[in-house]
């Protein structure tokens, strides 16, 4: 049972995420979200100033969860830093190649749609993705220290190249309705993340 304003706000965000992952941001109306969440219509503007403000909050909430999961995966003491990085890309591959919206990438779904429509949402996407790249960079540095990685370019550049590669491959897999671009991304990642 939801008892606080934070609970209700979080419930709306969590209920909305799979709906928006399925339909996109513009195609989903506030009414649809509130009916799905079981929250009265007047409540929406109590928690969010506008649909755009809701979209920004949705992205921030998504990234909080994503960053926590990524931090846990990359800081796991099992295996080398390279092993942990490769397990991240393997998990990405698996979540993006199954049916349904569970685990799908909100950056891929909304990046092209909202970046030209909403500066606050674009900035939320930029902040969230920048943090992901920084976390990947840290794991690459850890791999260089533990000797599990021997990359021919800087950690910062490598992290950005890898993240961009996977975002692009995920978009192309959606367009083509097949995992071939993600297969290529995984193979390229193995080559870039050469064992030390």
VEXFITI-608143 format. One line per field, with one value per atom (N, C-alpha, C): residue number from 1; atom name; residue in one letter; x, z, y. Coordinates in pm, whole numbers. Atoms other than C-alpha are relative to their C-alpha. Layout:
BEGIN
seq = (NUM,...)
atom = (CA,...)
type = (A,...)
east = (X,...)
up = (Z,...)
north = (Y,...)
***
This chain:
BEGIN
seq = (1,1,1,2,2,2,3,3,3,4,4,4,5,5,5,6,6,6,7,7,7,8,8,8,9,9,9,10,10,10,11,11,11,12,12,12,13,13,13,14,14,14,15,15,15,16,16,16,17,17,17,18,18,18,19,19,19,20,20,20,21,21,21,22,22,22,23,23,23,24,24,24,25,25,25,26,26,26,27,27,27,28,28,28,29,29,29,30,30,30,31,31,31,32,32,32,33,33,33,34,34,34,35,35,35,36,36,36,37,37,37,38,38,38,39,39,39,40,40,40,41,41,41,42,42,42,43,43,43,44,44,44,45,45,45,46,46,46,47,47,47,48,48,48,49,49,49,50,50,50,51,51,51,52,52,52,53,53,53,54,54,54,55,55,55,56,56,56,57,57,57,58,58,58,59,59,59,60,60,60,61,61,61,62,62,62,63,63,63,64,64,64,65,65,65,66,66,66,67,67,67,68,68,68,69,69,69,70,70,70,71,71,71,72,72,72,73,73,73,74,74,74,75,75,75,76,76,76,77,77,77,78,78,78,79,79,79,80,80,80,81,81,81,82,82,82,83,83,83,84,84,84,85,85,85,86,86,86,87,87,87,88,88,88,89,89,89,90,90,90,91,91,91,92,92,92,93,93,93,94,94,94,95,95,95,96,96,96,97,97,97,98,98,98,99,99,99,100,100,100,101,101,101,102,102,102,103,103,103,104,104,104,105,105,105,106,106,106,107,107,107,108,108,108,109,109,109,110,110,110,111,111,111,112,112,112,113,113,113,114,114,114,115,115,115,116,116,116,117,117,117,118,118,118,119,119,119,120,120,120,121,121,121,122,122,122,123,123,123,124,124,124,125,125,125,126,126,126,127,127,127,128,128,128,129,129,129,130,130,130,131,131,131,132,132,132,133,133,133,134,134,134,135,135,135,136,136,136,137,137,137,138,138,138,139,139,139,140,140,140,141,141,141,142,142,142,143,143,143,144,144,144,145,145,145,146,146,146,147,147,147,148,148,148,149,149,149,150,150,150,151,151,151,152,152,152,153,153,153,154,154,154,155,155,155,156,156,156,157,157,157,158,158,158,159,159,159,160,160,160,161,161,161,162,162,162,163,163,163,164,164,164,165,165,165,166,166,166,167,167,167,168,168,168,169,169,169,170,170,170,171,171,171,172,172,172,173,173,173,174,174,174,175,175,175,176,176,176,177,177,177,178,178,178,179,179,179,180,180,180,181,181,181,182,182,182,183,183,183,184,184,184,185,185,185,186,186,186,187,187,187,188,188,188,189,189,189,190,190,190,191,191,191,192,192,192,193,193,193,194,194,194,195,195,195,196,196,196)
atom = (N,CA,C,N,CA,C,N,CA,C,N,CA,C,N,CA,C,N,CA,C,N,CA,C,N,CA,C,N,CA,C,N,CA,C,N,CA,C,N,CA,C,N,CA,C,N,CA,C,N,CA,C,N,CA,C,N,CA,C,N,CA,C,N,CA,C,N,CA,C,N,CA,C,N,CA,C,N,CA,C,N,CA,C,N,CA,C,N,CA,C,N,CA,C,N,CA,C,N,CA,C,N,CA,C,N,CA,C,N,CA,C,N,CA,C,N,CA,C,N,CA,C,N,CA,C,N,CA,C,N,CA,C,N,CA,C,N,CA,C,N,CA,C,N,CA,C,N,CA,C,N,CA,C,N,CA,C,N,CA,C,N,CA,C,N,CA,C,N,CA,C,N,CA,C,N,CA,C,N,CA,C,N,CA,C,N,CA,C,N,CA,C,N,CA,C,N,CA,C,N,CA,C,N,CA,C,N,CA,C,N,CA,C,N,CA,C,N,CA,C,N,CA,C,N,CA,C,N,CA,C,N,CA,C,N,CA,C,N,CA,C,N,CA,C,N,CA,C,N,CA,C,N,CA,C,N,CA,C,N,CA,C,N,CA,C,N,CA,C,N,CA,C,N,CA,C,N,CA,C,N,CA,C,N,CA,C,N,CA,C,N,CA,C,N,CA,C,N,CA,C,N,CA,C,N,CA,C,N,CA,C,N,CA,C,N,CA,C,N,CA,C,N,CA,C,N,CA,C,N,CA,C,N,CA,C,N,CA,C,N,CA,C,N,CA,C,N,CA,C,N,CA,C,N,CA,C,N,CA,C,N,CA,C,N,CA,C,N,CA,C,N,CA,C,N,CA,C,N,CA,C,N,CA,C,N,CA,C,N,CA,C,N,CA,C,N,CA,C,N,CA,C,N,CA,C,N,CA,C,N,CA,C,N,CA,C,N,CA,C,N,CA,C,N,CA,C,N,CA,C,N,CA,C,N,CA,C,N,CA,C,N,CA,C,N,CA,C,N,CA,C,N,CA,C,N,CA,C,N,CA,C,N,CA,C,N,CA,C,N,CA,C,N,CA,C,N,CA,C,N,CA,C,N,CA,C,N,CA,C,N,CA,C,N,CA,C,N,CA,C,N,CA,C,N,CA,C,N,CA,C,N,CA,C,N,CA,C,N,CA,C,N,CA,C,N,CA,C,N,CA,C,N,CA,C,N,CA,C,N,CA,C,N,CA,C,N,CA,C,N,CA,C,N,CA,C,N,CA,C,N,CA,C,N,CA,C,N,CA,C,N,CA,C,N,CA,C,N,CA,C,N,CA,C,N,CA,C,N,CA,C,N,CA,C,N,CA,C,N,CA,C,N,CA,C,N,CA,C,N,CA,C,N,CA,C,N,CA,C,N,CA,C,N,CA,C,N,CA,C,N,CA,C,N,CA,C,N,CA,C,N,CA,C,N,CA,C,N,CA,C,N,CA,C,N,CA,C,N,CA,C,N,CA,C,N,CA,C,N,CA,C,N,CA,C,N,CA,C,N,CA,C,N,CA,C)
type = (X,X,X,X,X,X,X,X,X,X,X,X,X,X,X,X,X,X,X,X,X,X,X,X,X,X,X,X,X,X,X,X,X,X,X,X,X,X,X,X,X,X,X,X,X,X,X,X,X,X,X,X,X,X,X,X,X,X,X,X,X,X,X,X,X,X,X,X,X,X,X,X,X,X,X,X,X,X,X,X,X,X,X,X,X,X,X,X,X,X,X,X,X,X,X,X,X,X,X,X,X,X,X,X,X,X,X,X,X,X,X,X,X,X,X,X,X,X,X,X,X,X,X,X,X,X,X,X,X,X,X,X,X,X,X,X,X,X,X,X,X,X,X,X,X,X,X,X,X,X,X,X,X,X,X,X,X,X,X,X,X,X,X,X,X,X,X,X,X,X,X,X,X,X,X,X,X,X,X,X,X,X,X,X,X,X,X,X,X,X,X,X,X,X,X,X,X,X,X,X,X,X,X,X,X,X,X,X,X,X,X,X,X,X,X,X,X,X,X,X,X,X,X,X,X,X,X,X,X,X,X,X,X,X,X,X,X,X,X,X,X,X,X,X,X,X,X,X,X,X,X,X,X,X,X,X,X,X,X,X,X,X,X,X,X,X,X,X,X,X,X,X,X,X,X,X,X,X,X,X,X,X,X,X,X,X,X,X,X,X,X,X,X,X,X,X,X,X,X,X,X,X,X,X,X,X,X,X,X,X,X,X,X,X,X,X,X,X,X,X,X,X,X,X,X,X,X,X,X,X,X,X,X,X,X,X,X,X,X,X,X,X,X,X,X,X,X,X,X,X,X,X,X,X,X,X,X,X,X,X,X,X,X,X,X,X,X,X,X,X,X,X,X,X,X,X,X,X,X,X,X,X,X,X,X,X,X,X,X,X,X,X,X,X,X,X,X,X,X,X,X,X,X,X,X,X,X,X,X,X,X,X,X,X,X,X,X,X,X,X,X,X,X,X,X,X,X,X,X,X,X,X,X,X,X,X,X,X,X,X,X,X,X,X,X,X,X,X,X,X,X,X,X,X,X,X,X,X,X,X,X,X,X,X,X,X,X,X,X,X,X,X,X,X,X,X,X,X,X,X,X,X,X,X,X,X,X,X,X,X,X,X,X,X,X,X,X,X,X,X,X,X,X,X,X,X,X,X,X,X,X,X,X,X,X,X,X,X,X,X,X,X,X,X,X,X,X,X,X,X,X,X,X,X,X,X,X,X,X,X,X,X,X,X,X,X,X,X,X,X,X,X,X,X,X,X,X,X,X,X,X,X,X,X,X,X,X,X,X,X,X,X,X,X,X,X,X,X,X,X,X,X,X,X,X,X,X,X)
east = (84,0,87,-79,137,-46,37,151,57,-60,370,-4,-4,392,112,-111,728,-40,47,568,-88,93,292,77,-81,538,81,-81,767,-87,93,469,-39,36,368,117,-118,725,23,-24,760,-108,109,420,16,-10,492,114,-119,834,-28,24,721,-99,95,434,74,-75,670,105,-93,926,-71,76,651,-49,67,490,77,-67,730,-62,44,687,-121,106,467,-132,121,220,-78,66,134,-56,63,-114,7,-1,-117,-112,113,-460,33,-36,-328,93,-95,-43,-69,67,-269,-98,90,-526,82,-85,-247,54,-54,-106,-109,110,-451,5,-14,-391,-98,94,-651,70,-57,-596,61,-52,-550,133,-125,-259,123,-117,-32,72,-62,28,44,-53,84,145,-132,390,92,-79,503,-62,51,474,-61,46,414,35,-40,443,150,-144,792,76,-61,878,-8,15,742,104,-97,961,141,-132,1269,15,-3,1182,8,-3,1123,141,-137,1468,95,-87,1636,-19,30,1463,60,-58,1568,150,-145,1931,45,-36,1937,8,0,1843,109,-101,2071,139,-133,2372,27,-19,2317,34,-26,2300,138,-130,2604,113,-103,2806,19,-8,2724,72,-62,2823,149,-141,3150,87,-81,3257,2,1,3190,144,-139,3503,32,-23,3459,59,-59,3684,77,-79,3898,-93,77,3784,-49,41,3775,-121,112,3548,-129,118,3312,-55,45,3302,-68,60,3234,-135,130,2952,-105,91,2798,-50,41,2799,-84,80,2668,-143,133,2379,-75,63,2311,-56,41,2298,-126,112,2061,-129,122,1817,-55,46,1803,-44,37,1744,-119,119,1445,-125,128,1080,-44,54,893,85,-69,1003,87,-78,1156,149,-144,1514,43,-37,1500,60,-75,1706,-88,80,1516,74,-80,1802,-28,28,1746,-142,141,1368,-28,38,1359,104,-107,1693,-35,33,1588,-132,134,1229,-3,18,1273,114,-115,1616,-23,30,1482,-125,126,1155,11,-7,1265,144,-137,1590,21,-20,1537,14,-11,1483,130,-128,1782,114,-105,1994,1,6,1872,64,-63,1972,151,-144,2310,70,-60,2382,8,5,2275,98,-92,2472,145,-137,2779,49,-38,2777,30,-27,2754,138,-131,3054,112,-101,3249,19,-9,3169,73,-71,3287,148,-140,3603,71,-61,3667,31,-23,3632,117,-114,3874,130,-120,4126,33,-22,4078,59,-54,4148,145,-141,4469,86,-74,4574,13,-8,4486,62,-68,4651,-90,91,4337,-32,26,4316,127,-110,4564,-60,69,4380,95,-92,4559,-36,37,4378,-34,30,4293,-131,119,4033,-125,114,3809,-53,39,3808,-60,50,3759,-141,132,3462,-106,96,3292,-26,16,3355,-87,77,3216,-148,139,2903,-73,61,2834,-27,15,2887,-125,113,2631,-134,125,2370,-37,28,2400,-43,36,2388,-140,134,2077,-107,95,1900,-13,4,1993,-68,68,1876,-151,144,1537,-51,41,1521,-9,-8,1619,-77,69,1429,85,-87,1732,123,-111,2035,136,-129,2303,87,-86,2421,55,-49,2446,105,-104,2640,133,-121,2885,59,-48,2905,71,-62,2983,137,-128,3257,104,-92,3408,46,-33,3396,107,-102,3593,136,-127,3856,58,-48,3874,49,-37,3888,94,-97,4192,52,-59,4317,142,-133,4627,109)
up = (0,0,0,8,-98,111,-113,203,-8,5,113,-143,132,-170,-85,73,-263,-55,47,-286,-123,112,-518,-124,111,-735,-61,47,-759,-70,60,-835,-142,132,-1126,-96,86,-1265,-36,27,-1231,-87,84,-1386,-143,132,-1675,-84,78,-1772,-104,105,-1946,-107,99,-2115,-102,89,-2257,-79,75,-2350,-116,106,-2556,-107,94,-2718,-35,19,-2690,89,-91,-2505,-55,58,-2742,-16,26,-2806,126,-126,-2438,65,-67,-2277,151,-146,-1914,56,-46,-1872,2,9,-1986,114,-107,-1735,136,-129,-1446,20,-9,-1524,33,-25,-1535,143,-135,-1205,107,-96,-1045,86,-73,-947,-61,54,-980,-90,100,-1271,62,-62,-1050,69,-71,-878,-85,86,-1180,18,-8,-1159,141,-136,-787,5,-2,-856,-112,116,-1195,-54,48,-1330,-139,138,-1687,-46,55,-1908,-26,21,-1997,133,-132,-1624,43,-28,-1586,-80,84,-1878,54,-59,-1717,126,-122,-1386,-35,44,-1569,-39,42,-1726,119,-118,-1399,84,-76,-1223,-69,77,-1501,22,-13,-1474,142,-137,-1094,12,-5,-1127,-86,91,-1425,59,-57,-1255,118,-114,-940,-49,52,-1138,-66,68,-1348,102,-104,-1041,70,-66,-875,-90,93,-1187,-15,27,-1243,125,-122,-877,64,-48,-824,11,-21,-683,-78,74,-897,-139,132,-1201,-16,31,-1364,-44,49,-1468,-142,136,-1827,4,-14,-1721,36,-44,-1549,-113,115,-1853,-104,100,-2086,48,-51,-1855,-17,24,-1888,-145,141,-2267,-32,20,-2257,51,-55,-2033,-90,92,-2268,-120,116,-2563,33,-36,-2382,21,-25,-2267,-126,119,-2605,-113,107,-2808,37,-38,-2617,-31,25,-2685,126,-113,-2465,35,-36,-2294,125,-123,-1975,-29,16,-1951,-123,121,-2276,36,-21,-2314,-25,14,-2249,-80,80,-2408,-148,139,-2736,-37,30,-2714,-12,-5,-2631,-56,43,-2748,-121,123,-3101,9,-8,-3008,75,-85,-2732,-5,-4,-2787,-72,72,-3036,54,-51,-2846,138,-139,-2488,45,-48,-2369,138,-129,-2007,-13,19,-2126,-72,68,-2362,100,-101,-2072,98,-88,-1851,-70,77,-2126,-6,10,-2164,133,-131,-1789,31,-31,-1752,-83,85,-2049,28,-34,-1950,122,-119,-1613,-36,44,-1782,-64,67,-2002,104,-105,-1694,79,-73,-1516,-84,90,-1818,-4,-1,-1828,127,-125,-1462,-3,9,-1533,-94,90,-1825,73,-78,-1599,99,-94,-1342,-72,79,-1616,-38,30,-1708,124,-126,-1342,36,-38,-1283,-109,107,-1613,-91,83,-1769,-133,125,-2043,-53,68,-2296,-122,107,-2503,-62,71,-2767,0,-8,-2691,145,-136,-2380,52,-63,-2133,-29,25,-2186,-142,140,-2564,-23,15,-2543,55,-62,-2308,-88,86,-2536,-129,123,-2848,25,-31,-2683,25,-30,-2547,-128,126,-2879,-94,83,-3061,40,-47,-2843,-16,22,-2859,-148,144,-3239,-44,37,-3269,49,-54,-3049,-86,89,-3266,-131,127,-3583,14,-24,-3432,5,-3,-3365,-142,137,-3721,-85,85,-3878,54,-65,-3634,0,-19,-3595,79,-88,-3364,-68,70,-3634,42,-45,-3538,141,-136,-3173,0,15,-3277,-39,46,-3458,112,-112,-3156,103,-98,-2927,-49,55,-3158,-1,0,-3194,143,-140,-2816,49,-39,-2765,-58,61,-3005,69,-66,-2838,142,-138,-2488,2,10,-2561,138,-128,-2270,13,-25,-2109,-6)
north = (-119,0,124,-123,341,95,-84,571,141,-132,867,54,-63,1115,-60,60,965,-135,131,621,14,-18,749,47,-50,942,-114,112,637,-104,96,413,44,-53,638,-23,16,632,-146,142,255,-61,49,190,50,-63,427,-55,38,291,-108,100,-30,47,-52,154,86,-89,414,-77,85,150,-69,66,-14,94,-89,289,127,-127,582,106,-106,909,75,-83,1109,-74,78,826,-33,36,782,127,-113,1020,-13,-3,1122,-87,81,961,-148,141,624,-40,28,642,-5,-6,738,-115,116,469,-125,116,209,0,-11,339,-2,-5,360,124,-127,722,101,-100,1003,101,-90,1241,126,-122,1546,-18,27,1377,22,-9,1389,133,-132,1764,36,-17,1736,-49,61,1522,49,-45,1659,128,-128,2014,-9,14,1894,-141,130,1589,-2,-10,1710,-21,20,1729,-145,143,1378,-80,70,1262,13,-22,1414,-88,83,1241,-148,139,913,-41,30,927,-2,-3,1025,-126,121,735,-123,111,496,-8,0,603,-33,37,572,-152,146,206,-61,52,148,15,-26,307,-92,91,98,-141,135,-226,-9,1,-133,6,-11,-33,-135,131,-366,-101,95,-561,28,-34,-372,-5,3,-370,-138,138,-741,-50,45,-904,-128,124,-1216,29,-15,-1238,130,-120,-973,113,-115,-626,-28,36,-755,-94,94,-1042,75,-75,-798,87,-79,-569,-88,89,-859,-54,46,-978,110,-113,-629,-3,1,-647,-123,122,-1005,22,-28,-894,98,-95,-601,-76,79,-841,-80,87,-1075,79,-76,-806,66,-72,-635,-94,94,-953,-88,76,-1093,82,-67,-1013,74,-75,-768,120,-124,-449,-13,19,-593,13,-18,-468,76,-73,-274,136,-124,44,123,-121,366,107,-94,563,-24,35,377,40,-27,415,149,-141,786,97,-91,928,83,-72,1018,74,-58,1094,132,-118,1350,101,-91,1503,131,-124,1757,70,-56,1815,61,-43,1869,12,-21,2023,-63,67,1904,-152,144,1547,-36,24,1569,7,-15,1690,-118,119,1402,-120,107,1160,19,-28,1330,-28,25,1323,-150,143,962,-81,76,834,37,-40,1036,-79,77,860,-145,138,519,-9,1,602,13,-18,719,-129,127,391,-105,92,190,37,-47,403,-48,46,320,-149,144,-51,-31,19,-23,32,-34,152,-111,110,-125,-121,112,-380,21,-29,-205,-20,18,-207,-147,142,-574,-87,72,-670,-81,80,-817,67,-72,-550,63,-67,-418,69,-72,-157,99,-87,43,147,-142,369,32,-42,569,-57,56,445,84,-89,749,-18,17,715,-139,137,338,-14,9,371,65,-70,623,-77,79,415,-122,120,103,32,-33,270,45,-45,443,-118,120,112,-78,80,-66,72,-76,212,-9,6,221,-139,137,-158,-36,29,-171,66,-68,87,-78,73,-104,-136,128,-433,19,-31,-271,26,-33,-138,-126,120,-470,-120,113,-692,-127,116,-916,43,-34,-934,16,-4,-917,121,-111,-563,-20,27,-671,-110,102,-981,66,-70,-753,85,-81,-520,-86,89,-811,-48,45,-941,112,-113,-594,33,-27,-547,-97,98,-869,37,-39,-738,124,-123,-394,-27,32,-539,-121,109,-750,-38,41,-958,54,-56,-812,-103)
***
